[in-house]
């Protein structure tokens, strides 16, 4: 499984809002970083399918996995 930040670029983590959570759940994405990552993936030619939880603890997900398709291959990109 590849690292999400290796694919979209380490600089994505420096974008305002990337490391913040929207605890009110008011946006189209619960976490702002999911929106930023999805937008970058689509610009790189990936077809986005979904986000899934990876490892979890009692506080919630420790890792998130983006399931994407590129060049007819399904890939899982991990973040966290």
Backbone bond lengths (Angstrom), bond angles and torsions (degrees), N, CA, C in turn:
res aa  C-N    CA-C-N  psi(-1)  N-CA   C-N-CA  omega(-1)  CA-C   N-CA-C  phi
1 X - - - 1.445 - - 1.527 107.70 -
2 X 1.314 116.92 131.21 1.462 122.19 -179.14 1.527 111.05 -86.68
3 X 1.323 115.55 157.43 1.457 121.94 176.77 1.526 109.62 -79.23
4 X 1.315 116.18 133.32 1.459 121.30 178.34 1.526 111.14 -59.16
5 X 1.336 117.42 -44.17 1.464 120.12 -177.79 1.522 112.37 -68.30
6 X 1.329 118.46 -27.24 1.464 119.94 175.28 1.524 110.33 -66.84
7 X 1.316 116.84 -33.19 1.461 121.18 -178.78 1.527 111.49 -79.41
8 X 1.331 117.56 -47.18 1.470 119.68 -175.30 1.521 112.96 -88.87
9 X 1.334 118.02 -13.00 1.461 121.91 179.70 1.519 111.73 106.08
10 X 1.321 115.43 132.66 1.467 121.05 -179.78 1.524 111.79 -60.74
11 X 1.334 117.59 -27.62 1.461 120.52 -178.78 1.526 112.26 -64.22
12 X 1.317 117.79 -17.47 1.472 120.27 178.98 1.520 111.18 -60.88
13 X 1.328 117.30 -32.39 1.462 120.12 -178.84 1.522 112.40 -69.67
14 X 1.330 117.75 -11.17 1.463 121.70 178.82 1.526 112.63 -95.68
15 X 1.319 117.74 -4.73 1.463 121.49 178.56 1.526 108.76 -70.79
16 X 1.349 118.01 130.93 1.468 119.06 178.30 1.525 110.92 -54.00
17 X 1.307 116.16 132.67 1.457 121.01 179.99 1.509 113.81 95.87
18 X 1.340 118.33 -15.76 1.464 119.90 -176.45 1.517 111.49 -64.18
19 X 1.322 116.87 -38.95 1.464 120.01 -176.75 1.526 112.99 -97.97
20 X 1.315 117.89 5.24 1.463 121.41 179.04 1.516 110.54 -93.92
21 X 1.320 115.49 152.89 1.457 119.54 173.16 1.511 109.21 -111.42
22 X 1.298 116.44 146.77 1.459 122.39 176.44 1.518 106.65 -97.87
23 X 1.315 116.19 87.90 1.463 120.16 -174.86 1.527 112.26 -69.10
24 X 1.324 117.02 -15.28 1.465 119.95 177.97 1.518 110.71 -80.56
25 X 1.326 116.39 -19.13 1.458 120.03 -179.99 1.517 112.77 66.69
26 X 1.351 117.25 33.96 1.460 120.14 -174.67 1.522 113.56 -89.68
27 X 1.311 118.13 -20.99 1.461 120.43 -176.81 1.516 111.53 -85.16
28 X 1.342 115.40 176.61 1.460 118.69 177.22 1.524 111.17 -67.64
29 X 1.329 117.03 -18.93 1.455 122.29 177.65 1.513 108.17 -126.65
30 X 1.318 116.38 141.63 1.458 120.35 -178.48 1.520 110.65 -65.15
31 X 1.343 116.22 -38.89 1.460 121.11 176.77 1.512 108.59 -111.82
32 X 1.322 116.72 133.40 1.466 120.86 178.84 1.518 112.04 -59.58
33 X 1.342 117.27 -34.36 1.461 119.22 -177.72 1.520 111.73 -64.01
34 X 1.315 118.10 -28.52 1.466 119.89 177.60 1.528 110.42 -65.35
35 X 1.311 117.05 -38.99 1.461 120.82 177.87 1.528 110.20 -65.47
36 X 1.334 116.35 -46.87 1.463 120.96 -179.53 1.525 110.39 -62.28
37 X 1.321 117.07 -46.13 1.467 121.06 -179.22 1.523 111.25 -64.31
38 X 1.324 116.95 -43.19 1.469 119.70 -179.51 1.533 110.85 -62.30
39 X 1.321 116.23 -43.44 1.463 120.94 179.49 1.533 110.71 -60.06
40 X 1.322 116.90 -44.06 1.470 120.50 178.86 1.525 111.56 -66.59
41 X 1.324 117.34 -41.61 1.465 120.35 178.74 1.522 110.74 -59.63
42 X 1.324 116.51 -44.24 1.461 120.30 -179.02 1.528 111.10 -65.75
43 X 1.343 117.96 -36.84 1.467 120.68 176.79 1.526 111.63 -65.77
44 X 1.330 116.93 -28.31 1.465 121.95 179.12 1.529 112.37 -85.00
45 X 1.331 116.91 1.89 1.457 120.34 175.89 1.514 115.47 95.12
46 X 1.322 117.48 10.45 1.462 120.94 177.40 1.520 109.35 -86.87
47 X 1.312 116.80 144.28 1.459 122.01 171.00 1.515 106.20 -97.20
48 X 1.315 116.15 119.28 1.462 121.50 -176.89 1.523 109.76 -80.21
49 X 1.328 116.71 136.16 1.460 120.56 177.15 1.524 110.59 -109.03
50 X 1.337 117.08 -58.60 1.468 118.41 -178.33 1.522 111.18 -168.07
51 X 1.330 114.70 167.86 1.455 123.25 169.56 1.520 107.66 -103.77
52 X 1.317 117.49 140.09 1.463 121.79 173.65 1.523 108.33 -133.86
53 X 1.329 115.41 154.26 1.460 120.44 176.28 1.516 109.60 -74.93
54 X 1.330 115.29 143.31 1.456 121.35 171.67 1.520 107.63 -98.25
55 X 1.320 116.12 -119.72 1.460 120.32 176.99 1.523 109.40 -69.36
56 X 1.340 115.55 149.75 1.462 121.55 -179.85 1.517 109.75 -135.03
57 X 1.320 115.06 158.61 1.454 120.94 166.45 1.523 107.20 -134.95
58 X 1.314 117.77 -167.96 1.464 119.78 -175.40 1.528 113.08 -67.05
59 X 1.326 118.28 -15.14 1.460 121.67 179.01 1.521 113.06 -93.12
60 X 1.315 117.47 -9.94 1.461 120.32 -179.54 1.513 111.61 129.21
61 X 1.331 116.61 -161.15 1.466 119.84 -175.67 1.532 112.55 -70.79
62 X 1.325 115.37 136.11 1.464 121.29 173.59 1.520 110.26 -92.51
63 X 1.314 115.94 -29.22 1.459 121.34 176.71 1.522 108.76 -133.27
64 X 1.327 114.92 152.01 1.464 121.08 174.49 1.513 106.98 -124.07
65 X 1.306 116.06 148.58 1.451 121.66 -178.16 1.522 108.72 -124.30
66 X 1.329 115.58 126.94 1.465 121.27 174.21 1.522 107.13 -93.23
67 X 1.313 116.27 126.24 1.463 121.02 175.59 1.526 106.28 -100.50
68 X 1.336 115.86 120.10 1.463 122.18 -174.77 1.523 110.09 -135.69
69 X 1.330 115.24 165.89 1.467 121.41 176.16 1.521 108.28 -127.83
70 X 1.327 115.94 135.39 1.461 121.37 172.92 1.525 107.85 -148.12
71 X 1.313 115.52 133.98 1.467 121.35 -179.05 1.528 111.60 53.73
72 X 1.321 115.35 41.43 1.467 123.73 177.26 1.525 113.62 64.84
73 X 1.334 117.18 18.82 1.460 122.36 176.94 1.519 108.96 -116.20
74 X 1.328 116.31 132.39 1.456 120.57 175.66 1.526 108.13 -87.39
75 X 1.325 115.50 130.69 1.460 121.73 -178.41 1.514 110.16 -125.03
76 X 1.321 115.41 152.04 1.460 121.84 172.52 1.520 107.32 -117.64
77 X 1.327 115.98 123.95 1.462 122.33 -178.90 1.520 108.25 -114.28
78 X 1.325 116.89 124.69 1.461 121.02 -173.24 1.526 111.14 -98.89
79 X 1.325 115.41 144.37 1.457 122.40 175.68 1.515 108.13 -135.98
80 X 1.322 116.63 133.44 1.455 120.25 176.28 1.493 113.15 126.85
